[in-house]
Amino acid sequence: MENQVEQQELNNENSKNNLSDIFDLLSGIGLVGGAVGSFCGNAAFAAIPISFSVALQIANRRQLKVELAQMQQSSVIQMTEQMNNNQSVILNQFQQLRQDSETTLSQQDQKFQTITQELSEKITINQEAFNRLKVEKDELSQFTYSLESQLNTVETIVETLQNIENASQLIRSNPEGADAYYQRGLNHQKLGDKTGAIEDYTEALHLDSTYAKAYHSRGVLLAEIGNRKQAVEDLRLAAKYYFEQGDIESYEQARNLGKEFYQVRHSLVSDETPQTTDSSSEMSQEMSAEPTDLLTVGSLFDDDVESEGPISMLG
């Protein structure tokens, strides 16, 4: 369609050009005729062609002006159409570019959301792993502390056993030494061997009947195993010999602990049978003392093991 329009415009342009050529040709002929007439000496005849030629030139100029105006108008119309076409093309391109940009931004946004979600999941996994590591670290620290405690306990036990062995060597070299039996009894007591400790304290008392510390330590152990009557007697003797030896602090400890054991013992007895003796005079005769720092009397008031009679190993 556009080719046909352009071809028609081209034909019209050629027709206009041909018409202008004809006007120019006729004008030239008129001028030639006027020139011939002037040579012939006929002025009237010469004026007619010249006037015709001028008229043709004026008509040609008007035709040219009309054609120029038409050409300008056609050019304006073409430029307007071209601008409209260009604007439509630009608008289409802009819309396409906008669609492409929106599509690209949407795809990038989806990728960003995917990456963000993956990072969030990785952060959660790493946080959980960190928490597990922290828990494992705490457990390892507790286990290490437990091992250290056990190691210290083992070292203490080994040291105590070594002390027992050293005391046994002293006893073998000097069977009459009461101190060696007492020291070995203390180490047996550290290990929880109450029977072995009582035996060593008893042997020390066989060798030295005034050994206040042996009475004191044995009295505490006897109270722990339930023989409170003999415990009160041992603590009374311990207080007596402490006082005679001038150890007032130990005397007061043994005396006060003996009173406590006595009160506990007689409070238990009073629940079973009525008392007919003077408790004040008995208590003054059965004084006792507190244990040394190496001893514990946590089971002193337990009633499940009650043994009021003297044991065979006591001196």
C-alpha positions in Angstrom: 0.0 0.0 0.0 2.8 2.4 0.9 4.6 1.6 -2.3 1.6 2.4 -4.4 1.2 5.8 -2.5 4.8 6.6 -3.1 4.6 5.6 -6.8 1.5 7.9 -7.2 3.3 10.8 -5.5 6.3 10.2 -7.8 4.0 10.3 -10.9 2.4 13.5 -9.7 5.8 15.0 -9.1 6.9 14.1 -12.6 3.7 15.6 -14.1 4.3 18.8 -12.3 7.9 18.9 -13.4 6.8 18.3 -17.0 4.3 21.1 -16.8 7.0 23.5 -15.5 9.2 22.4 -18.4 6.4 23.1 -20.9 5.9 26.6 -19.4 9.6 27.3 -19.6 9.7 26.0 -23.2 6.8 28.2 -24.3 8.3 31.2 -22.5 11.5 30.6 -24.3 9.7 30.4 -27.6 7.9 33.6 -26.9 11.1 35.4 -26.1 12.6 34.1 -29.3 9.5 35.3 -31.3 9.7 38.7 -29.7 13.4 38.9 -30.6 12.6 37.9 -34.2 9.9 40.5 -34.4 12.1 43.2 -33.0 14.7 42.4 -35.7 12.0 42.6 -38.3 11.2 46.1 -37.2 7.6 45.2 -36.1 7.4 46.4 -32.5 3.7 45.4 -32.1 4.4 41.9 -33.2 7.4 41.7 -30.9 5.5 42.8 -27.8 2.9 40.0 -28.1 5.4 37.1 -27.7 7.2 38.9 -25.0 4.0 39.6 -23.1 3.0 36.0 -23.5 6.4 34.9 -22.3 6.2 37.1 -19.2 2.7 35.8 -18.5 4.0 32.3 -18.8 6.9 33.1 -16.5 4.5 34.5 -13.9 2.2 31.5 -14.2 5.2 29.3 -13.9 6.3 31.1 -10.7 2.9 30.8 -9.2 2.8 27.2 -10.1 6.1 26.8 -8.5 5.0 28.5 -5.3 1.9 26.3 -5.2 4.0 23.3 -5.7 6.5 24.4 -3.1 3.6 25.0 -0.6 2.2 21.6 -1.4 5.6 20.1 -1.0 6.1 21.8 2.3 2.7 20.6 3.5 3.4 17.1 2.3 6.7 17.2 4.1 5.1 18.3 7.3 2.5 15.6 6.9 5.2 13.0 6.3 7.2 14.3 9.2 4.2 14.2 11.4 3.4 10.7 10.3 7.0 9.7 10.8 7.1 11.2 14.3 3.8 9.4 15.1 5.3 6.2 13.8 8.5 6.8 15.7 6.5 7.6 18.9 4.5 4.4 18.5 7.7 2.4 18.0 9.4 4.1 20.9 6.3 3.5 23.1 6.2 -0.2 22.1 9.9 -0.5 22.8 9.4 1.2 26.2 6.6 -1.1 27.0 8.7 -4.1 26.0 11.6 -2.8 28.0 9.4 -2.3 31.0 8.0 -5.8 30.7 11.5 -7.2 30.3 12.7 -5.2 33.4 9.7 -6.3 35.4 10.3 -9.9 34.4 14.0 -9.6 35.3 13.3 -7.9 38.6 10.7 -10.6 39.5 13.3 -13.3 38.7 16.0 -11.6 40.7 13.5 -11.1 43.6 12.7 -14.8 43.5 16.4 -15.7 43.4 17.0 -13.3 46.3 14.2 -14.8 48.4 15.6 -18.3 47.6 19.1 -17.3 48.7 17.7 -15.6 51.8 15.8 -18.7 52.8 18.8 -20.9 52.2 21.0 -18.6 54.3 18.3 -18.5 57.0 18.2 -22.3 57.0 22.0 -22.5 57.1 22.1 -20.0 60.0 19.5 -22.1 61.9 21.6 -25.3 61.3 24.8 -23.5 62.4 23.1 -22.2 65.5 21.8 -25.6 66.4 25.3 -27.1 65.8 26.8 -24.3 67.9 24.3 -25.1 70.7 25.1 -28.8 70.5 28.8 -27.9 70.6 28.2 -25.7 73.6 26.3 -28.5 75.4 29.0 -31.0 74.5 31.6 -28.5 75.8 29.7 -28.2 79.0 29.3 -32.0 79.3 33.0 -32.4 78.5 33.9 -29.8 81.2 31.7 -31.6 83.7 33.3 -34.9 82.7 36.7 -33.4 83.0 35.8 -32.0 86.4 34.5 -35.4 87.4 37.7 -37.1 86.2 39.8 -34.5 88.1 37.7 -35.1 91.2 38.0 -38.9 90.8 41.7 -38.5 90.2 42.1 -36.4 93.4 40.1 -39.0 95.2 42.3 -41.8 93.8 45.4 -39.8 94.7 44.0 -39.3 98.2 43.3 -43.0 98.5 46.7 -43.9 97.2 48.3 -41.5 99.6 46.2 -42.9 102.5 47.1 -46.5 101.5 50.8 -45.5 101.3 50.4 -43.9 104.8 48.9 -47.2 106.0 51.8 -49.1 104.5 54.3 -46.8 106.1 52.6 -47.1 109.5 52.6 -50.9 109.1 56.3 -50.9 108.4 56.8 -48.9 111.5 54.7 -51.4 113.5 56.7 -54.3 112.1 59.9 -52.6 113.1 58.6 -51.4 116.4 55.5 -53.3 117.6 55.4 -51.4 120.9 54.9 -48.0 119.3 51.4 -46.7 120.0 51.7 -43.7 117.7 52.1 -46.0 114.6 48.8 -47.8 115.5 47.1 -44.5 116.0 48.3 -43.1 112.7 47.3 -46.2 110.9 43.9 -46.1 112.5 43.4 -42.5 111.3 44.2 -43.6 107.7 41.8 -46.5 108.0 39.2 -44.1 109.2 39.8 -41.8 106.1 39.1 -44.8 103.9 35.9 -45.6 105.7 37.2 -48.7 107.3 35.7 -48.2 110.8 36.4 -51.7 112.0 40.1 -51.5 111.1 40.4 -48.0 112.6 38.8 -49.2 115.9 41.1 -52.2 116.0 44.2 -49.9 115.6 42.9 -47.4 118.2 42.3 -50.3 120.6 45.8 -51.6 120.0 47.3 -48.2 120.6 45.3 -48.0 123.9 46.7 -51.4 124.9 50.2 -50.0 124.5 49.4 -46.6 126.1 46.3 -46.5 128.3 46.6 -42.7 128.6 46.4 -42.0 124.8 43.7 -39.3 124.8 43.5 -39.0 121.1 43.0 -42.7 120.6 40.1 -42.6 123.2 38.7 -39.6 121.4 38.8 -41.0 117.9 37.6 -44.5 119.0 34.7 -42.9 120.9 33.5 -41.1 117.8 33.6 -44.2 115.7 31.8 -46.2 118.4 29.0 -43.6 118.4 28.8 -43.9 114.6 28.3 -47.6 114.7 25.7 -47.3 117.5 27.7 -48.3 120.6 26.9 -45.0 122.4 27.5 -46.3 125.9 31.1 -47.2 125.2 31.5 -44.1 123.1 30.6 -41.9 126.2 33.1 -43.8 128.3 35.9 -43.4 125.7 35.1 -39.6 125.4 35.1 -39.3 129.3 38.5 -40.9 129.4 39.7 -38.7 126.5 38.6 -35.6 128.4 40.3 -36.8 131.6 43.7 -37.4 130.0 43.4 -34.2 127.8 43.0 -32.2 131.1 45.8 -34.0 132.8 48.1 -33.3 129.8 47.1 -29.6 129.8 45.3 -29.7 126.4 42.3 -27.6 127.5 40.9 -27.0 124.1 40.7 -30.7 123.3 39.4 -31.4 126.8 36.4 -29.0 126.2 35.7 -30.6 122.9 35.7 -34.2 124.3 33.7 -33.0 127.4 31.0 -31.3 125.3 30.7 -34.1 122.8 30.4 -36.6 125.6 27.5 -34.7 127.1 25.8 -34.7 123.7 26.3 -38.4 123.3 25.0 -39.0 126.9 21.9 -36.9 126.3 21.1 -38.7 123.0 21.7 -42.1 124.6 19.5 -41.5 127.6 16.8 -39.8 125.6 16.6 -43.0 123.5 16.7 -45.2 126.7 14.0 -43.1 128.4 11.6 -43.9 125.5 11.9 -47.6 126.4 12.2 -47.8 130.2 11.8 -45.3 133.1 15.0 -43.9 134.6 15.6 -44.4 138.4 19.1 -43.1 138.6 20.2 -39.5 139.1 20.9 -38.3 135.6 23.0 -35.3 136.8 25.5 -37.5 138.6 25.6 -40.0 135.7 26.2 -37.2 133.2 29.1 -35.8 135.2 30.6 -39.3 135.3 30.2 -39.9 131.6 31.7 -36.8 130.0 32.7 -36.9 126.3 34.1 -34.6 123.6 33.7 -33.5 119.9 35.5 -35.3 117.2 38.6 -34.0 115.6 38.5 -32.3 112.1 39.3 -35.6 110.4 36.1 -37.3 111.7 32.4 -37.1 110.8 29.5 -38.1 113.0 26.7 -37.8 110.4 25.2 -41.2 111.5 25.5 -40.4 115.2 21.8 -40.3 115.8 20.8 -43.3 113.7 18.8 -45.8 115.7 18.9 -48.6 113.2 22.1 -50.0 114.7 22.0 -49.9 118.4 24.7 -51.8 120.3 25.0 -50.8 123.9 27.2 -53.7 125.0 31.0 -53.4 124.9 32.7 -54.9 121.9 35.3 -57.6 122.3 38.2 -55.5 121.0 37.9 -52.6 123.5 40.5 -52.2 126.2 
